[in-house]
Amino acid sequence: MLKLVLHVPNTISEQQAIAAILSDMDTEITTLESRRNKTKLLKQGMMQELLTGMIRLPIDHSAVSVKTKPTVGMLQ
């Protein structure tokens, strides 16, 4: 049979300190999840506006380079 050893903090103050840290971590995780969800919704809305044509992105024609096919010379 397998024995399980659990280490438990000795004092109540140590237990409370651990509980406070875990509570802070839970709060941070909840905050980050909320930010992630808001960002996802913002991205989804922006993509919808771009795909439906409600918003058009400006095109900088000077940044676009046109590549031409290389000229092939005749072999003699």
ABEGO torsion letter per residue (X at the ends): XBBBBBBBBABAAAAAAAAAAAAAAAAAAAAAAAAAAAAAAAAAAAAAAAAAGABBBBBBAAABBBBBBBBBBBBX
